[in-house]
């Protein structure tokens, strides 16, 4: 199935047409800067530009930096606070004239990694941690998503974890990889204590630099890099939209 996958972030809105059977991009990824302020109407206009760029009027899947419950944003991470309480699916569908599905951005990346990336065929409990401006998370049991986890928000040394151990903190404080790894290792130990996962998959930019810090990590859980890099959010959003379409078809046929 061909679906327009979109990854909405704090700095950029990126998308392309995805062949969901393989995860392949059918066109070059197109990126538009996230508007400032990133209000609902402003972001919706950018999404409309993106659909017009691809001359697209089919299904769209969007990864979005928020907890999404029944299509409604319940949080707003690195995006305007006016999103909280907004029916994102309704807004995007109306502005683009396309059927749109929306999910948390880390969940989207996780779906892609579990389908085509580092988590493929992984059994048991897997946690994806996206390390960037914040700490996103996605939790899977035997490949099934447990949506809207926010493991970057628990307290660590008196701070919200992502304000203590994210890559943005490393850069802001100019921490060496060793010093930052000590912080991040604390974070992973807390995840391990809470969940005892079988594997932890690291996404985001730091996943390409694991040679600089992996040897400082002391958690017992296997920690591996994600494979799909910046493509994961787009692919996962498209896969999620496909899942919703198939579920709706099944429901209609059973009536």
C-alpha positions as CSV (number, residue, x, y, z in Angstrom):
1,X,0.0,0.0,0.0
2,X,1.2,3.5,-0.8
3,X,0.8,6.0,2.0
4,X,2.3,9.5,2.6
5,X,4.3,9.2,5.8
6,X,5.0,12.4,7.7
7,X,7.3,13.0,10.7
8,X,6.3,16.3,12.5
9,X,9.1,17.6,14.8
10,X,10.0,20.7,16.7
11,X,12.3,22.0,13.9
12,X,11.2,20.3,10.7
13,X,8.2,18.5,9.1
14,X,9.4,15.8,6.8
15,X,7.6,13.3,4.6
16,X,7.5,11.2,1.5
17,X,5.4,8.5,-0.1
18,X,6.1,5.1,1.4
19,X,5.5,1.6,0.1
20,X,4.4,-0.1,3.3
21,X,5.1,-3.6,2.0
22,X,8.8,-2.9,2.0
23,X,9.3,0.4,3.9
24,X,10.9,1.9,0.7
25,X,10.6,5.6,-0.1
26,X,8.9,6.1,-3.5
27,X,10.2,9.7,-3.8
28,X,12.8,11.9,-2.2
29,X,12.0,13.0,1.3
30,X,10.8,16.6,1.5
31,X,11.4,18.8,4.5
32,X,9.7,22.1,5.5
33,X,10.8,24.0,8.6
34,X,8.3,23.8,11.5
35,X,6.6,27.2,11.7
36,X,7.4,29.4,14.7
37,X,5.1,29.6,16.6
38,X,4.1,26.0,15.9
39,X,0.4,26.6,16.5
40,X,-2.2,24.0,15.2
41,X,-3.3,26.1,12.3
42,X,0.3,26.9,11.3
43,X,1.4,23.3,11.3
44,X,-1.7,22.2,9.5
45,X,-0.9,24.7,6.7
46,X,2.6,23.1,6.4
47,X,1.1,19.7,6.2
48,X,-1.2,20.9,3.4
49,X,1.8,22.2,1.6
50,X,3.5,18.8,1.9
51,X,0.5,17.0,0.5
52,X,0.4,19.4,-2.4
53,X,4.1,19.1,-3.0
54,X,3.5,15.3,-3.6
55,X,0.2,16.0,-5.4
56,X,-1.2,13.6,-2.8
57,X,-4.9,12.9,-2.0
58,X,-4.7,9.5,-0.5
59,X,-4.1,8.3,3.1
60,X,-1.6,10.1,5.3
61,X,0.1,8.9,8.5
62,X,1.7,11.5,10.8
63,X,4.1,11.0,13.7
64,X,3.5,13.8,16.2
65,X,5.4,15.0,19.3
66,X,2.6,14.4,21.8
67,X,0.6,11.8,23.6
68,X,-2.2,11.1,21.2
69,X,-5.4,9.6,22.6
70,X,-8.3,8.9,20.2
71,X,-6.8,11.4,17.8
72,X,-6.5,14.2,20.4
73,X,-3.2,15.6,21.6
74,X,-2.9,15.4,25.4
75,X,0.6,16.8,25.7
76,X,2.9,19.1,23.6
77,X,6.6,18.3,23.6
78,X,8.8,20.8,21.7
79,X,5.7,22.2,20.0
80,X,3.1,25.0,20.9
81,X,1.0,24.3,24.0
82,X,-2.2,25.2,22.1
83,X,-2.0,21.7,20.7
84,X,-3.1,20.2,24.1
85,X,-6.8,19.2,23.6
86,X,-6.7,19.6,19.8
87,X,-8.3,16.9,17.7
88,X,-5.3,16.4,15.5
89,X,-6.9,13.9,13.2
90,X,-9.9,16.1,12.5
91,X,-7.8,19.2,11.9
92,X,-5.3,17.6,9.6
93,X,-8.0,15.7,7.6
94,X,-10.0,18.9,7.1
95,X,-7.0,21.0,6.0
96,X,-5.5,18.5,3.7
97,X,-8.7,16.9,2.4
98,X,-7.0,13.5,3.0
99,X,-7.8,10.7,5.4
100,X,-5.1,11.3,8.1
101,X,-4.0,9.0,11.0
102,X,-1.8,10.4,13.9
103,X,0.3,8.8,16.5
104,X,3.1,9.7,18.9
105,X,6.3,10.2,17.0
106,X,8.4,7.8,19.1
107,X,5.7,5.2,18.7
108,X,6.0,5.7,14.9
109,X,9.7,5.3,15.0
110,X,9.3,2.2,17.1
111,X,6.8,0.6,14.7
112,X,9.3,1.1,11.8
113,X,12.2,-0.4,13.8
114,X,10.1,-3.4,14.9
115,X,8.9,-4.0,11.4
116,X,12.0,-3.4,9.2
117,X,14.8,-2.4,11.5
118,X,16.7,-3.5,14.6
119,X,13.7,-4.9,16.4
120,X,12.5,-7.2,13.6
121,X,11.7,-10.7,14.8
122,X,12.5,-9.5,18.4
123,X,10.6,-11.5,21.0
124,X,9.7,-10.4,24.5
125,X,9.8,-6.9,25.7
126,X,11.6,-4.3,23.6
127,X,12.0,-0.6,24.4
128,X,13.0,2.0,21.8
129,X,14.5,5.2,23.2
130,X,14.9,8.2,20.8
131,X,17.7,10.4,22.1
132,X,17.6,14.0,20.8
133,X,16.1,17.2,22.0
134,X,14.3,15.0,24.6
135,X,14.0,11.3,25.4
136,X,11.2,9.6,23.5
137,X,10.1,6.1,24.1
138,X,8.1,3.2,22.6
139,X,7.3,-0.1,24.3
140,X,6.6,-3.4,22.5
141,X,5.7,-6.8,23.7
142,X,6.3,-9.5,21.1
143,X,6.1,-6.8,18.5
144,X,2.8,-5.3,19.7
145,X,2.9,-1.6,20.6
146,X,1.9,-0.3,24.1
147,X,1.2,3.3,23.0
148,X,2.0,6.6,24.5
149,X,4.7,5.8,27.0
150,X,6.6,8.8,28.3
151,X,9.7,7.4,29.9
152,X,11.6,10.6,29.3
153,X,9.4,12.3,31.8
154,X,10.1,10.4,35.0
155,X,12.3,12.1,37.7
156,X,16.1,11.4,37.7
157,X,18.3,13.1,40.3
158,X,15.6,15.7,40.9
159,X,15.0,16.6,37.3
160,X,12.8,15.3,34.5
161,X,14.9,12.6,32.8
162,X,15.1,14.3,29.4
163,X,16.4,17.5,31.1
164,X,19.2,15.5,32.6
165,X,20.3,12.9,30.0
166,X,19.1,13.9,26.5
167,X,21.5,14.7,23.7
168,X,20.4,18.3,23.9
169,X,21.7,18.4,27.5
170,X,25.0,16.9,26.4
171,X,25.4,19.7,23.8
172,X,24.2,22.5,26.0
173,X,26.5,21.6,28.9
174,X,29.4,20.6,26.5
175,X,29.7,17.3,28.3
176,X,32.3,14.7,27.1
177,X,30.9,11.5,25.9
178,X,32.1,9.8,29.1
179,X,30.3,12.3,31.3
180,X,27.1,12.2,29.3
181,X,27.2,8.4,29.2
182,X,27.3,8.3,33.0
183,X,24.0,10.3,33.0
184,X,22.4,8.2,30.3
185,X,23.5,5.0,32.0
186,X,21.6,6.1,35.1
187,X,18.5,6.7,32.9
188,X,18.9,3.2,31.4
189,X,19.3,1.6,34.8
190,X,15.9,3.2,35.8
191,X,14.3,1.8,32.7
192,X,15.8,-1.6,33.4
193,X,14.6,-1.5,37.0
194,X,11.0,-0.6,36.0
195,X,10.6,-2.9,33.0
196,X,13.4,-5.5,32.7
197,X,13.3,-5.4,28.9
198,X,14.9,-8.0,26.7
199,X,16.5,-5.3,24.5
200,X,16.8,-1.5,24.4
201,X,17.0,0.0,20.9
202,X,18.6,3.5,20.7
203,X,17.3,5.9,18.1
204,X,18.0,9.5,17.3
205,X,21.3,11.0,16.2
206,X,23.4,9.3,19.0
207,X,22.6,5.9,17.6
208,X,25.1,6.6,14.9
209,X,27.8,7.4,17.5
210,X,27.5,4.4,19.9
211,X,31.2,3.7,19.5
212,X,31.8,6.9,21.5
213,X,29.8,5.9,24.6
214,X,28.5,2.3,24.5
215,X,31.5,1.0,26.4
216,X,30.6,3.2,29.3
217,X,27.1,1.7,29.7
218,X,26.7,-0.8,32.6
219,X,23.1,-2.0,32.2
220,X,22.5,-5.8,31.9
221,X,20.0,-5.4,29.1
222,X,21.4,-5.6,25.6
223,X,21.5,-2.1,24.0
224,X,21.6,-1.9,20.2
225,X,21.4,1.0,17.7
226,X,18.4,1.6,15.6
227,X,18.9,1.0,11.9
228,X,16.4,3.2,10.1
229,X,17.8,6.5,11.4
230,X,15.9,9.6,10.2
231,X,13.6,7.4,8.0
232,X,12.0,5.6,11.0
233,X,9.4,8.2,11.9
234,X,8.1,8.5,8.3
235,X,8.0,4.8,7.7
236,X,6.3,4.1,11.0
237,X,3.7,6.7,10.5
238,X,2.8,5.2,7.1
239,X,2.6,1.7,8.6
240,X,0.3,2.9,11.4
241,X,-2.0,4.5,8.9
242,X,-2.1,1.2,6.9
243,X,-2.9,-0.7,10.1
244,X,-5.8,1.6,10.8
245,X,-7.1,1.3,7.2
246,X,-7.0,-2.5,7.4
247,X,-8.7,-2.5,10.8
248,X,-11.5,-0.3,9.6
249,X,-12.1,-2.5,6.6
250,X,-12.2,-5.6,8.8
251,X,-14.7,-3.9,11.1
252,X,-17.0,-2.9,8.2
253,X,-16.9,-6.4,6.7
254,X,-17.9,-7.9,10.1
255,X,-21.0,-5.7,10.5
